[in-house]
Amino acid sequence: MQTNEEPHLPLPLVTIALVVINTLIFLYTDLICDNNSDIIQSGGLSYLFITEDRQWYRFLTSMFLHLDLDHIFNNMVVLLATGYYLEHYLGHLRYGILYFLSGLLAGGTSIVYNMMLNDPTISVGASGAIFGLLGGLIVAVISIGRRTGHYNLYQLGIMVVLNLYAGFANPQVDNAAHIGGLVFGIILCLILSHRHSLDMTPYGE
């Protein structure tokens, strides 16, 4: 029997874990450590550290560092809103793979773009991976062909455009990583969700 109640999806355990880890790292670097800028310098992503020093670990560490409270708050809100539905669609493992691969490839996009500009800017933040999740959610909504929880394709498109616009309106934002994450998120989700689809509505046939 159908009702008008919202679907009760399983807890997005990977999403919750990512939010907790990111938040704890931010609290440590911002409140406990003496100088947050030193940690950004030692863990942030810049093409000079990759091409000259071969510090490959920065692709990963940069995904868990944030500049300030606004930076991490905005990222975690979008992560929760996106991950709640996408993790149910892909499953925990595929979702985790999508998140980390999108983040790493977004970092690679940033490196290539900044090399072309000869710009040694240091980038940090989870937004490249989060834009990968937005790309994955686009695939999920299209593949289902109807409303997905609170989202439909029109609403999701507005959400993506607004997030991209906010980035381009701020000269300090790594827009190359955002675009790279979005594009690779779409591609990766198409691969990961091949022959794999879960009914995201609360009703069976």
MARVEX-652179 format. One record per residue (C-alpha): residue in one letter; y, x, z. Coordinates in nm, 2 decimals. Each point is the difference from the previous one (the first is absolute). Example, Ala and Ser with C-alpha at 12.3 -4.5 7.8 and 13.67 -1.06 7.14 Angstrom:
% residues 2
+------+--------+--------+--------+
! code !     py !     px !     pz !
+------+--------+--------+--------+
!    A !  -0.45 !   1.23 !   0.78 !
!    S !   0.34 !   0.14 !  -0.07 !
+------+--------+--------+--------+
% end
This chain:
% residues 205
+------+--------+--------+--------+
! code !     py !     px !     pz !
+------+--------+--------+--------+
!    M !   0.00 !   0.00 !   0.00 !
!    Q !   0.34 !   0.14 !  -0.10 !
!    T !   0.30 !   0.01 !   0.22 !
!    N !   0.36 !   0.13 !  -0.04 !
!    E !  -0.04 !   0.27 !   0.26 !
!    E !   0.06 !   0.36 !  -0.09 !
!    P !  -0.31 !   0.21 !  -0.06 !
!    H !  -0.12 !   0.21 !   0.30 !
!    L !  -0.09 !   0.33 !  -0.16 !
!    P !  -0.19 !   0.27 !   0.19 !
!    L !   0.21 !   0.26 !   0.18 !
!    P !   0.12 !   0.27 !  -0.24 !
!    L !  -0.14 !   0.28 !   0.21 !
!    V !   0.09 !   0.29 !  -0.24 !
!    T !   0.36 !  -0.14 !  -0.03 !
!    I !   0.03 !  -0.03 !   0.38 !
!    A !  -0.13 !   0.36 !   0.05 !
!    L !   0.24 !   0.14 !  -0.26 !
!    V !   0.30 !  -0.18 !   0.17 !
!    V !  -0.11 !   0.13 !   0.34 !
!    I !  -0.05 !   0.36 !  -0.12 !
!    N !   0.33 !   0.01 !  -0.19 !
!    T !   0.18 !  -0.15 !   0.30 !
!    L !  -0.15 !   0.24 !   0.25 !
!    I !   0.08 !   0.30 !  -0.22 !
!    F !   0.36 !  -0.12 !  -0.03 !
!    L !   0.03 !  -0.05 !   0.37 !
!    Y !  -0.13 !   0.35 !   0.06 !
!    T !   0.22 !   0.17 !  -0.25 !
!    D !   0.31 !  -0.20 !   0.08 !
!    L !  -0.01 !  -0.04 !   0.37 !
!    I !  -0.22 !   0.28 !   0.14 !
!    C !   0.06 !   0.29 !  -0.23 !
!    D !   0.33 !   0.19 !   0.04 !
!    N !   0.08 !   0.00 !  -0.37 !
!    N !  -0.13 !  -0.25 !  -0.25 !
!    S !   0.16 !   0.18 !  -0.29 !
!    D !  -0.23 !   0.30 !   0.07 !
!    I !  -0.30 !  -0.22 !  -0.03 !
!    I !   0.13 !  -0.16 !  -0.32 !
!    Q !   0.05 !   0.36 !  -0.14 !
!    S !  -0.35 !   0.10 !   0.10 !
!    G !  -0.18 !  -0.31 !  -0.13 !
!    G !   0.22 !  -0.15 !  -0.27 !
!    L !  -0.08 !   0.02 !  -0.37 !
!    S !   0.20 !   0.22 !  -0.24 !
!    Y !  -0.11 !   0.16 !  -0.32 !
!    L !   0.09 !   0.35 !   0.13 !
!    F !  -0.25 !  -0.02 !   0.28 !
!    I !  -0.27 !  -0.11 !  -0.25 !
!    T !   0.06 !   0.22 !  -0.29 !
!    E !   0.10 !   0.32 !   0.19 !
!    D !  -0.17 !  -0.03 !   0.33 !
!    R !  -0.30 !  -0.21 !  -0.09 !
!    Q !   0.04 !  -0.22 !   0.31 !
!    W !  -0.20 !  -0.29 !  -0.13 !
!    Y !  -0.03 !  -0.16 !   0.34 !
!    R !   0.36 !  -0.12 !  -0.04 !
!    F !  -0.12 !  -0.27 !  -0.24 !
!    L !  -0.17 !  -0.16 !   0.30 !
!    T !   0.23 !   0.09 !   0.29 !
!    S !   0.31 !  -0.13 !  -0.19 !
!    M !  -0.16 !  -0.35 !  -0.01 !
!    F !   0.01 !  -0.02 !   0.38 !
!    L !   0.35 !   0.13 !   0.07 !
!    H !   0.32 !  -0.21 !   0.01 !
!    L !   0.36 !   0.09 !   0.03 !
!    D !   0.13 !  -0.27 !   0.24 !
!    L !  -0.07 !  -0.34 !   0.16 !
!    D !   0.12 !  -0.19 !  -0.30 !
!    H !  -0.22 !   0.20 !  -0.23 !
!    I !  -0.32 !  -0.06 !   0.19 !
!    F !   0.08 !  -0.36 !   0.09 !
!    N !   0.06 !  -0.11 !  -0.36 !
!    N !  -0.31 !   0.18 !  -0.12 !
!    M !  -0.22 !  -0.15 !   0.27 !
!    V !   0.12 !  -0.35 !  -0.06 !
!    V !  -0.09 !   0.02 !  -0.37 !
!    L !  -0.33 !   0.17 !   0.08 !
!    L !  -0.10 !  -0.29 !   0.24 !
!    A !   0.12 !  -0.27 !  -0.24 !
!    T !  -0.19 !   0.15 !  -0.30 !
!    G !  -0.30 !   0.13 !   0.18 !
!    Y !  -0.08 !  -0.33 !   0.17 !
!    Y !  -0.12 !  -0.15 !  -0.33 !
!    L !  -0.09 !   0.30 !  -0.21 !
!    E !  -0.24 !   0.14 !   0.25 !
!    H !  -0.19 !  -0.32 !   0.01 !
!    Y !  -0.01 !  -0.01 !  -0.38 !
!    L !  -0.13 !   0.36 !  -0.04 !
!    G !  -0.19 !   0.05 !   0.32 !
!    H !   0.08 !   0.27 !   0.26 !
!    L !  -0.14 !   0.30 !  -0.19 !
!    R !   0.15 !  -0.08 !  -0.34 !
!    Y !   0.33 !  -0.08 !   0.16 !
!    G !   0.01 !   0.33 !   0.19 !
!    I !  -0.09 !   0.19 !  -0.32 !
!    L !   0.28 !  -0.19 !  -0.18 !
!    Y !   0.25 !   0.09 !   0.27 !
!    F !  -0.07 !   0.37 !   0.02 !
!    L !  -0.05 !   0.06 !  -0.38 !
!    S !   0.32 !  -0.19 !  -0.07 !
!    G !   0.19 !   0.21 !   0.25 !
!    L !  -0.13 !   0.32 !  -0.13 !
!    L !   0.06 !  -0.09 !  -0.36 !
!    A !   0.35 !  -0.12 !   0.09 !
!    G !   0.06 !   0.34 !   0.15 !
!    G !  -0.12 !   0.16 !  -0.32 !
!    T !   0.24 !  -0.21 !  -0.20 !
!    S !   0.28 !   0.11 !   0.23 !
!    I !  -0.09 !   0.37 !  -0.04 !
!    V !  -0.01 !  -0.02 !  -0.38 !
!    Y !   0.33 !  -0.19 !  -0.02 !
!    N !   0.18 !   0.24 !   0.24 !
!    M !  -0.14 !   0.30 !  -0.18 !
!    M !   0.16 !  -0.13 !  -0.32 !
!    L !   0.33 !  -0.03 !   0.18 !
!    N !  -0.05 !   0.32 !   0.18 !
!    D !   0.07 !  -0.19 !   0.32 !
!    P !  -0.16 !   0.14 !   0.31 !
!    T !   0.07 !  -0.32 !   0.21 !
!    I !  -0.25 !  -0.06 !   0.28 !
!    S !  -0.16 !  -0.35 !   0.00 !
!    V !  -0.17 !  -0.18 !   0.28 !
!    G !  -0.12 !  -0.35 !   0.07 !
!    A !  -0.28 !  -0.25 !  -0.07 !
!    S !   0.19 !  -0.19 !  -0.27 !
!    G !  -0.18 !   0.16 !  -0.29 !
!    A !  -0.33 !  -0.12 !   0.14 !
!    I !   0.15 !  -0.34 !   0.08 !
!    F !   0.13 !  -0.04 !  -0.35 !
!    G !  -0.36 !   0.06 !  -0.10 !
!    L !  -0.10 !  -0.29 !   0.21 !
!    L !   0.27 !  -0.22 !  -0.16 !
!    G !  -0.15 !   0.10 !  -0.34 !
!    G !  -0.35 !  -0.09 !   0.13 !
!    L !   0.13 !  -0.33 !   0.13 !
!    I !   0.13 !  -0.08 !  -0.35 !
!    V !  -0.35 !   0.05 !  -0.14 !
!    A !  -0.15 !  -0.21 !   0.28 !
!    V !   0.24 !  -0.29 !  -0.06 !
!    I !  -0.05 !   0.01 !  -0.38 !
!    S !  -0.38 !   0.02 !   0.03 !
!    I !  -0.02 !  -0.29 !   0.23 !
!    G !   0.22 !  -0.21 !  -0.22 !
!    R !   0.15 !  -0.21 !   0.28 !
!    R !   0.20 !   0.03 !   0.32 !
!    T !  -0.12 !   0.28 !   0.23 !
!    G !   0.10 !  -0.09 !   0.35 !
!    H !   0.38 !   0.01 !   0.01 !
!    Y !   0.03 !   0.17 !  -0.34 !
!    N !   0.00 !  -0.10 !  -0.36 !
!    L !   0.08 !   0.23 !  -0.29 !
!    Y !   0.36 !  -0.11 !  -0.02 !
!    Q !   0.07 !   0.06 !   0.36 !
!    L !  -0.18 !   0.33 !  -0.01 !
!    G !   0.20 !   0.11 !  -0.31 !
!    I !   0.32 !  -0.07 !   0.19 !
!    M !  -0.13 !   0.20 !   0.30 !
!    V !  -0.08 !   0.30 !  -0.22 !
!    V !   0.33 !  -0.02 !  -0.19 !
!    L !   0.20 !  -0.02 !   0.33 !
!    N !  -0.18 !   0.30 !   0.14 !
!    L !   0.05 !   0.20 !  -0.31 !
!    Y !   0.37 !  -0.10 !  -0.01 !
!    A !   0.05 !   0.10 !   0.36 !
!    G !  -0.14 !   0.34 !  -0.09 !
!    F !   0.22 !   0.06 !  -0.29 !
!    A !   0.30 !  -0.12 !   0.20 !
!    N !  -0.06 !   0.28 !   0.25 !
!    P !   0.03 !   0.36 !  -0.15 !
!    Q !  -0.22 !   0.14 !   0.28 !
!    V !  -0.30 !  -0.21 !  -0.10 !
!    D !  -0.29 !   0.16 !  -0.20 !
!    N !  -0.01 !  -0.25 !  -0.28 !
!    A !  -0.24 !   0.21 !  -0.21 !
!    A !  -0.26 !  -0.04 !   0.29 !
!    H !   0.06 !  -0.38 !   0.01 !
!    I !  -0.05 !  -0.05 !  -0.37 !
!    G !  -0.30 !   0.24 !  -0.01 !
!    G !  -0.15 !  -0.18 !   0.30 !
!    L !   0.05 !  -0.34 !  -0.16 !
!    V !  -0.15 !   0.10 !  -0.34 !
!    F !  -0.30 !   0.18 !   0.15 !
!    G !  -0.05 !  -0.28 !   0.24 !
!    I !  -0.05 !  -0.24 !  -0.28 !
!    I !  -0.24 !   0.23 !  -0.19 !
!    L !  -0.20 !   0.09 !   0.31 !
!    C !  -0.03 !  -0.36 !   0.11 !
!    L !  -0.13 !  -0.10 !  -0.34 !
!    I !  -0.26 !   0.27 !   0.03 !
!    L !  -0.09 !  -0.07 !   0.37 !
!    S !  -0.02 !  -0.38 !  -0.05 !
!    H !  -0.21 !   0.01 !  -0.31 !
!    R !  -0.30 !  -0.23 !   0.06 !
!    H !   0.13 !  -0.05 !   0.35 !
!    S !   0.19 !  -0.31 !   0.09 !
!    L !   0.02 !  -0.20 !   0.33 !
!    D !   0.12 !  -0.36 !   0.03 !
!    M !   0.33 !   0.03 !   0.19 !
!    T !   0.02 !  -0.37 !   0.06 !
!    P !  -0.16 !  -0.15 !   0.31 !
!    Y !  -0.20 !  -0.25 !  -0.20 !
!    G !  -0.33 !   0.06 !  -0.17 !
!    E !  -0.11 !  -0.18 !  -0.31 !
+------+--------+--------+--------+
% end
